[in-house]
Amino acid sequence: MLRLLVLLLGVGLSLAGLLILATHGDTGAGIEALVLGLLVLIGTWFERLRYGESDTPPTGPDWERTDESFIDPGSGRPMVVYQHRRSGKRRYVPLA
């Protein structure tokens, strides 16, 4: 839900910047709104790629499934937890 609001903010800023540039020419406010909107959109896209969900369990000998499970409040799906033994990194995977 928050991601959707941030995306809408980015689109709104980008469109406002384009509108200002189209109607008032090369103004600082138009360029600033356009650049800020594009940065929000690119940052949200990058965040999704970097930290996005994975529906497959992690592979490798150092990953092990823990006894933890919970219901994801955003999707309502049951999730299980995998942990990397050496780094302590955790990954949350939907229960198949």
Steps between C-alpha positions, in 0.01 A plus 500: 500500500779741590687408182192592296474840671869569437462402134199728465701783656783440253263494203322813624825692544626392159177601329491832686858567390416423138191720518698790646770459235240483221309809610771724646809392311835423655433583866681372805179384665405281203841341477516450876157330515581279201838391638360439849210296361735291287731441797205377708390265220852366439563458873178307547577281199854434629370418847265242350782338303746504788276405791202347321323184602610159383256212480776240489702386801866606499752247376840416637637297788499790748125570477276312740131521575414616850201393709345845455187555293243778486220647291618795287268790588535655153412196292331272754728213392675267744877558500800298618840636600840394365823614661856509371717332762812713454357847436172478693309638199136396495269436205123475523344259251131419442405153617428279201 
